[in-house]
Amino acid sequence: MRHSVPQLLDEYEKTRVMFAQNLAKLASEQENIEAFQTAGIMQVLRPLLVESVPSVQFPAVQALGHLISYSESLAQATAQRQIIPLLVTFLGESLLLKKAAVFALRAVAKYSPELAQEVVDSGAVAPLLGCMEVNVEMKKSTISALDAIAKHNSALATTVVEAVGEMFLPLLVMCLMDSEASVKPIAVSSLGNIAKHSAVLAVQVVDAGALPFLSEFISHSDSEVKQQACYALAQIAQHTVNLSQLVISLDIFPRILDCLKDADLHVRVNAATCILELSKQTSSIAELITNSGGAVAMVNYITAAKGEAKLPGIRTLGFLSAFTEELAMKVITSKALPPLSNAFLNEPNDIIKSAVAWAVGQMGRHSESHAKFLFDADFPLHLLAAHTNERSSDDLKAKAKRSLKSVIQMCSQLDLLQPLLEKSPPAILKYLFGQYAKLLPDHVEAQQSFEQRGGLRKVQVTTAPAESKLNRHIEAIKGLYPPEVIQRNAPQENPPQGS
C-alpha cells in the first residue's frame, strides 16, 4: 500500500506519541527499571525530552521522573547528560509539563547533597517557588521538591530559604493556615527539615511565625499533621536553651505527653523525641517535664514501645536523672527500673542496651540511696555481664563499665558488692577493691565477713602492676589483716594477672 507524505508523517507522529505513552506507563512500574537501565534508556529518552510536540514531550518527562525516582544511578545519569537544566525550562511551560518536571527534579534531588546541588546550580529554586502559586497539587509537589533539596545540609537549606526575597518560609507558614488539609503535613515536615540543620535556621523558622501553629498541631486530629508537628518542634528545640524555652512557652505540656499514647507509632516516637530534646537542656526544663508527669509518661511509653522506638524514652529518663539527685530519685520512684531492666535483658539491639546502661548510670551516681535502688534491681550484675560479654559492642562495654564505676563508688553496703567480686575483671575490681579499701577500715565485722565470704582470697589471687591503682587497693586491704590471716587466705598457685 502506497502512502502519501502527509499520511506517512501522521503515522510517524502517532507512533512517537504511542511510544512515549507506553514508555511512561512501563517506567511507572519498578520491576521494569533494571531492563530499562540495561537497554540504555537515557539515550532513547533525551531526544524525546526536546521534542516540540507536547503529546510526546509530556509522557517522556513523566517517564524520566518515574525512572529516576526508582534509581539513583539514573538520577546521576540525568545530571551527567545535562538533562536537569532542561527540566528547569519546563517549569515555565504548560501545567502538565510543570507538574512532570517538578516530580522529576524532586526525584533527582532526594538522593544526595551532590545531586541536590546540581538541581540548585541549574537554577531550579526560583522557578520552583513560582510554581507554589499554581494550585494545591502543584503546591504540595513543589514543597516536596524544595524540601528534597533543603533536607540534606545547612548550605542547601540556606539556599532555599534565602532565595527570591526569602519567601519560602513565609509561604510554608501560610500553608499551615491553608484550608486544604493535605498541604499541612508536607509544609510542617519541610519546616522541621530546615530547622534541624542549625540554630540559625531554626530561629528563621521561629521568626517566620511557625511555632504557634506547630504547638497547636500536636493536638491535631490528623495523625500525619500531629507526627510532623512533634518532629518539627524537636528539630527546633534541640539547638539551644532559648529555642527550647520558646517551644515550652507555648504550653505544649502536658498536651505532648498525650501524644505518647497516640494510636500512631510515628506520633509516639516523634513526641518522645521532642521531649528528649527538651530534657537535655537545663535542670529547670527537666524539672518542668518531670513535674508535668513526664517521667511517669516516659516509663509507660518505654513499657509499651518495641525495639528502637524505646530509645528516646530511655534517653529522656537518663537526661532527667543527670541534673540533680532529686530529679533522679523522682525518675526512679516513677518505677523506671523494671522496664529499663526488661529492655536491657531482652532487647537484642546493643544500641538499646547501651542507652539503658548510660541512663541507669545517671540515676545511680548521685548518692548511696540512688545506688541502692539499682542494686536491688540487680543492675550492677546485669552491667557486669554486658561488660564482660565478648559479643557486646565496644560502646556497650564502655557504658556498662562507666555506670558500674559510678554505682559501685556510691555503694556503702559492702554485702551488696560481694556478688560482683567473683566475675569482675581487673578493670572493675579496681573500683570494687577501692570501695572496700575505703570502707573496711572502719568496720571490723565487715572485715571478718569479707574474709569469710572469700573476698580476701580474691584480693590475694589478683595481681597488678606495682604502681597501678588496683595494686594500691590490694595492698591497702591486705594491710587490714594480721599475717596469719593473710597466710590462711594466700593463693595456692597460678594467680590470675591483673592490670
SEGUDREN-442693 format. One record per residue (C-alpha): x, y, z; residue number from 0. Coordinates in steps of 0.1 Angstrom, whole numbers, plus 5000, padded with zeros to 4 digits. Layout:
X_Y_Z_NUM .
...
end
This chain:
5000_5000_5000_0 .
5014_5033_4989_1 .
5014_5062_5015_2 .
5012_5099_5008_3 .
5038_5121_5025_4 .
5012_5135_5050_5 .
5000_5100_5058_6 .
5035_5088_5065_7 .
5043_5117_5087_8 .
5010_5113_5105_9 .
5017_5077_5112_10 .
5052_5086_5125_11 .
5036_5112_5148_12 .
5011_5087_5162_13 .
5038_5061_5166_14 .
5060_5085_5186_15 .
5031_5095_5208_16 .
5022_5059_5215_17 .
5059_5050_5222_18 .
5062_5079_5247_19 .
5030_5070_5264_20 .
5039_5033_5267_21 .
5073_5043_5280_22 .
5057_5064_5307_23 .
5034_5035_5317_24 .
5062_5009_5319_25 .
5086_5033_5337_26 .
5060_5037_5365_27 .
5064_5000_5373_28 .
5095_4994_5394_29 .
5101_4958_5381_30 .
5109_4973_5347_31 .
5137_4997_5359_32 .
5166_4972_5356_33 .
5156_4963_5320_34 .
5154_5000_5311_35 .
5189_5006_5325_36 .
5203_4976_5307_37 .
5188_4989_5274_38 .
5205_5023_5279_39 .
5171_5042_5282_40 .
5187_5076_5288_41 .
5200_5076_5252_42 .
5165_5069_5239_43 .
5148_5093_5263_44 .
5168_5125_5259_45 .
5157_5132_5223_46 .
5120_5128_5233_47 .
5125_5155_5260_48 .
5135_5181_5234_49 .
5105_5173_5212_50 .
5084_5202_5201_51 .
5052_5180_5203_52 .
5037_5182_5238_53 .
5020_5149_5234_54 .
5054_5133_5231_55 .
5073_5156_5255_56 .
5050_5153_5285_57 .
5050_5115_5287_58 .
5087_5115_5282_59 .
5092_5138_5312_60 .
5068_5116_5332_61 .
5088_5085_5323_62 .
5120_5102_5333_63 .
5105_5112_5367_64 .
5094_5076_5374_65 .
5128_5061_5363_66 .
5149_5084_5385_67 .
5126_5081_5414_68 .
5134_5044_5415_69 .
5171_5045_5406_70 .
5199_5067_5419_71 .
5222_5057_5390_72 .
5196_5070_5365_73 .
5194_5102_5386_74 .
5231_5106_5383_75 .
5229_5099_5345_76 .
5203_5127_5344_77 .
5229_5151_5358_78 .
5257_5138_5336_79 .
5237_5142_5304_80 .
5227_5178_5313_81 .
5191_5170_5315_82 .
5184_5189_5347_83 .
5187_5224_5331_84 .
5162_5211_5305_85 .
5138_5201_5333_86 .
5141_5236_5348_87 .
5130_5252_5315_88 .
5098_5231_5317_89 .
5089_5249_5349_90 .
5079_5278_5326_91 .
5058_5257_5303_92 .
5023_5242_5304_93 .
5008_5230_5337_94 .
5012_5193_5327_95 .
5049_5198_5319_96 .
5054_5219_5351_97 .
5039_5190_5372_98 .
5060_5164_5355_99 .
5092_5185_5358_100 .
5087_5192_5395_101 .
5083_5155_5401_102 .
5115_5147_5382_103 .
5135_5174_5399_104 .
5124_5162_5433_105 .
5134_5126_5423_106 .
5169_5138_5414_107 .
5174_5160_5445_108 .
5163_5134_5471_109 .
5193_5111_5467_110 .
5223_5131_5478_111 .
5236_5166_5486_112 .
5256_5164_5453_113 .
5226_5158_5432_114 .
5206_5184_5451_115 .
5233_5209_5444_116 .
5231_5200_5407_117 .
5194_5210_5408_118 .
5203_5243_5426_119 .
5231_5251_5402_120 .
5207_5246_5373_121 .
5187_5275_5386_122 .
5157_5255_5398_123 .
5149_5271_5431_124 .
5134_5304_5419_125 .
5111_5289_5393_126 .
5101_5262_5418_127 .
5090_5288_5442_128 .
5069_5304_5415_129 .
5051_5271_5410_130 .
5037_5272_5445_131 .
5010_5296_5435_132 .
4995_5275_5407_133 .
4971_5251_5426_134 .
4970_5229_5456_135 .
4986_5198_5439_136 .
5014_5219_5425_137 .
5019_5235_5459_138 .
5023_5201_5475_139 .
5046_5188_5447_140 .
5068_5220_5448_141 .
5072_5220_5486_142 .
5083_5183_5483_143 .
5108_5192_5457_144 .
5123_5221_5476_145 .
5123_5200_5508_146 .
5142_5173_5489_147 .
5169_5200_5483_148 .
5168_5216_5518_149 .
5168_5184_5539_150 .
5204_5174_5530_151 .
5225_5201_5548_152 .
5226_5236_5561_153 .
5241_5252_5530_154 .
5214_5238_5507_155 .
5186_5247_5532_156 .
5200_5282_5535_157 .
5200_5285_5497_158 .
5163_5275_5496_159 .
5154_5298_5525_160 .
5172_5328_5511_161 .
5160_5325_5475_162 .
5137_5351_5459_163 .
5134_5375_5488_164 .
5134_5348_5515_165 .
5098_5339_5506_166 .
5099_5301_5511_167 .
5094_5301_5549_168 .
5066_5327_5548_169 .
5049_5306_5521_170 .
5053_5275_5543_171 .
5037_5292_5572_172 .
5008_5304_5550_173 .
5004_5267_5541_174 .
4998_5260_5578_175 .
4967_5282_5575_176 .
4956_5265_5543_177 .
4921_5251_5542_178 .
4934_5222_5522_179 .
4944_5197_5549_180 .
4967_5177_5527_181 .
4991_5206_5524_182 .
4997_5209_5561_183 .
5018_5178_5568_184 .
5041_5185_5539_185 .
5047_5221_5550_186 .
5053_5211_5586_187 .
5077_5184_5576_188 .
5097_5208_5555_189 .
5098_5233_5584_190 .
5113_5206_5605_191 .
5138_5196_5579_192 .
5150_5231_5576_193 .
5152_5237_5613_194 .
5172_5206_5620_195 .
5204_5218_5604_196 .
5214_5247_5627_197 .
5202_5272_5654_198 .
5203_5300_5628_199 .
5179_5282_5605_200 .
5157_5271_5635_201 .
5155_5308_5645_202 .
5144_5317_5610_203 .
5116_5291_5612_204 .
5105_5306_5645_205 .
5108_5342_5632_206 .
5086_5333_5603_207 .
5058_5326_5628_208 .
5057_5288_5627_209 .
5058_5280_5664_210 .
5022_5288_5674_211 .
5009_5265_5646_212 .
5033_5237_5655_213 .
5022_5239_5691_214 .
4985_5238_5680_215 .
4991_5209_5657_216 .
5004_5185_5684_217 .
4967_5182_5692_218 .
4955_5179_5656_219 .
4930_5153_5646_220 .
4951_5143_5616_221 .
4979_5119_5628_222 .
5002_5129_5599_223 .
5000_5166_5609_224 .
5005_5156_5645_225 .
5036_5135_5639_226 .
5052_5161_5617_227 .
5045_5189_5643_228 .
5062_5168_5670_229 .
5091_5163_5647_230 .
5095_5200_5638_231 .
5093_5210_5674_232 .
5120_5185_5683_233 .
5143_5199_5655_234 .
5138_5234_5668_235 .
5143_5226_5704_236 .
5175_5206_5700_237 .
5198_5236_5693_238 .
5197_5260_5722_239 .
5182_5266_5756_240 .
5164_5297_5743_241 .
5148_5278_5715_242 .
5137_5251_5739_243 .
5122_5277_5762_244 .
5103_5292_5733_245 .
5089_5257_5725_246 .
5079_5252_5761_247 .
5063_5287_5764_248 .
5036_5276_5740_249 .
5022_5253_5767_250 .
5030_5221_5750_251 .
5030_5204_5784_252 .
5011_5183_5793_253 .
4995_5181_5759_254 .
5025_5165_5742_255 .
5025_5137_5769_256 .
4992_5126_5754_257 .
5009_5120_5721_258 .
5030_5093_5738_259 .
4998_5073_5740_260 .
4987_5080_5704_261 .
4975_5052_5682_262 .
5000_5062_5655_263 .
5036_5049_5661_264 .
5052_5078_5644_265 .
5033_5103_5666_266 .
5045_5085_5697_267 .
5081_5083_5686_268 .
5083_5119_5674_269 .
5067_5132_5706_270 .
5092_5112_5727_271 .
5120_5126_5706_272 .
5107_5162_5712_273 .
5106_5156_5749_274 .
5141_5141_5747_275 .
5155_5172_5730_276 .
5139_5194_5757_277 .
5151_5172_5786_278 .
5188_5178_5776_279 .
5188_5215_5781_280 .
5186_5226_5817_281 .
5177_5214_5852_282 .
5147_5238_5852_283 .
5134_5224_5820_284 .
5140_5188_5832_285 .
5121_5197_5864_286 .
5092_5211_5844_287 .
5090_5180_5824_288 .
5091_5158_5855_289 .
5065_5179_5874_290 .
5042_5177_5844_291 .
5042_5139_5847_292 .
5069_5134_5821_293 .
5089_5108_5839_294 .
5058_5086_5846_295 .
5046_5091_5810_296 .
5080_5081_5796_297 .
5081_5050_5818_298 .
5047_5040_5804_299 .
5060_5048_5769_300 .
5090_5026_5773_301 .
5069_4998_5787_302 .
5046_4998_5757_303 .
5072_5005_5730_304 .
5091_4979_5710_305 .
5126_4979_5696_306 .
5143_5011_5688_307 .
5111_5031_5695_308 .
5122_5027_5731_309 .
5153_5048_5726_310 .
5140_5084_5730_311 .
5122_5073_5762_312 .
5152_5056_5777_313 .
5175_5086_5769_314 .
5150_5111_5783_315 .
5150_5093_5816_316 .
5188_5094_5816_317 .
5188_5132_5809_318 .
5162_5139_5835_319 .
5182_5120_5861_320 .
5215_5136_5852_321 .
5208_5171_5865_322 .
5201_5166_5903_323 .
5197_5139_5928_324 .
5161_5150_5934_325 .
5152_5146_5898_326 .
5170_5112_5896_327 .
5150_5100_5926_328 .
5117_5111_5910_329 .
5126_5091_5879_330 .
5135_5060_5900_331 .
5103_5063_5921_332 .
5083_5066_5889_333 .
5090_5029_5885_334 .
5116_5034_5858_335 .
5138_5005_5867_336 .
5116_4974_5858_337 .
5110_4985_5821_338 .
5147_4995_5818_339 .
5158_4962_5831_340 .
5134_4944_5807_341 .
5148_4963_5778_342 .
5184_4957_5789_343 .
5179_4919_5793_344 .
5155_4912_5764_345 .
5162_4936_5736_346 .
5187_4922_5712_347 .
5200_4955_5700_348 .
5231_4967_5717_349 .
5222_5003_5709_350 .
5192_4999_5733_351 .
5213_4982_5759_352 .
5239_5010_5757_353 .
5212_5036_5762_354 .
5199_5018_5793_355 .
5234_5013_5807_356 .
5240_5051_5803_357 .
5206_5060_5818_358 .
5209_5039_5849_359 .
5244_5053_5855_360 .
5229_5088_5855_361 .
5204_5076_5881_362 .
5228_5057_5904_363 .
5257_5082_5905_364 .
5241_5107_5929_365 .
5240_5090_5963_366 .
5241_5058_5983_367 .
5202_5057_5982_368 .
5202_5060_5944_369 .
5227_5033_5941_370 .
5208_5010_5965_371 .
5178_5011_5941_372 .
5200_4998_5913_373 .
5215_4971_5934_374 .
5180_4960_5945_375 .
5171_4957_5908_376 .
5203_4936_5901_377 .
5215_4962_5876_378 .
5252_4960_5887_379 .
5252_4923_5879_380 .
5235_4930_5845_381 .
5260_4957_5837_382 .
5289_4934_5846_383 .
5275_4907_5824_384 .
5273_4931_5795_385 .
5307_4945_5801_386 .
5324_4910_5801_387 .
5303_4895_5772_388 .
5326_4891_5742_389 .
5296_4897_5719_390 .
5288_4931_5734_391 .
5297_4961_5713_392 .
5325_4983_5723_393 .
5301_5011_5731_394 .
5280_4989_5754_395 .
5311_4976_5772_396 .
5323_5012_5778_397 .
5289_5025_5790_398 .
5284_4995_5812_399 .
5318_5000_5828_400 .
5313_5037_5833_401 .
5279_5031_5850_402 .
5293_5003_5871_403 .
5320_5026_5884_404 .
5295_5053_5893_405 .
5272_5029_5912_406 .
5300_5010_5929_407 .
5316_5042_5942_408 .
5282_5052_5957_409 .
5276_5019_5975_410 .
5285_5017_6012_411 .
5268_4984_6019_412 .
5296_4960_6013_413 .
5274_4929_6012_414 .
5259_4944_5980_415 .
5293_4945_5964_416 .
5301_4909_5972_417 .
5283_4892_5943_418 .
5303_4913_5919_419 .
5337_4901_5931_420 .
5339_4866_5916_421 .
5333_4875_5880_422 .
5347_4910_5877_423 .
5378_4916_5856_424 .
5406_4937_5869_425 .
5391_4969_5852_426 .
5361_4965_5875_427 .
5380_4951_5905_428 .
5398_4984_5906_429 .
5366_5001_5917_430 .
5354_4973_5939_431 .
5386_4970_5958_432 .
5388_5008_5960_433 .
5354_5008_5977_434 .
5364_4980_6001_435 .
5397_4998_6009_436 .
5378_5029_6018_437 .
5350_5013_6039_438 .
5366_4982_6056_439 .
5390_5001_6079_440 .
5360_5014_6100_441 .
5341_4981_6101_442 .
5357_4952_6119_443 .
5327_4929_6114_444 .
5328_4937_6077_445 .
5365_4928_6076_446 .
5356_4894_6091_447 .
5327_4889_6067_448 .
5349_4899_6038_449 .
5374_4872_6047_450 .
5347_4845_6054_451 .
5330_4851_6021_452 .
5362_4847_6001_453 .
5369_4884_5995_454 .
5403_4884_6010_455 .
5413_4854_5989_456 .
5400_4871_5958_457 .
5422_4901_5967_458 .
5453_4879_5971_459 .
5448_4859_5939_460 .
5446_4892_5919_461 .
5479_4907_5909_462 .
5486_4941_5892_463 .
5515_4963_5883_464 .
5532_4978_5913_465 .
5522_5014_5906_466 .
5486_5008_5895_467 .
5456_5019_5914_468 .
5444_4983_5916_469 .
5476_4972_5933_470 .
5474_5001_5958_471 .
5439_4990_5967_472 .
5451_4954_5971_473 .
5479_4964_5995_474 .
5456_4986_6015_475 .
5431_4958_6020_476 .
5458_4933_6029_477 .
5472_4958_6054_478 .
5440_4955_6074_479 .
5447_4918_6083_480 .
5473_4902_6105_481 .
5500_4880_6088_482 .
5483_4847_6099_483 .
5450_4857_6082_484 .
5468_4867_6051_485 .
5487_4834_6050_486 .
5454_4815_6056_487 .
5439_4831_6025_488 .
5470_4831_6004_489 .
5467_4818_5968_490 .
5479_4783_5962_491 .
5491_4785_5926_492 .
5489_4803_5893_493 .
5473_4836_5904_494 .
5454_4855_5876_495 .
5472_4886_5863_496 .
5456_4920_5867_497 .
5464_4953_5851_498 .
end
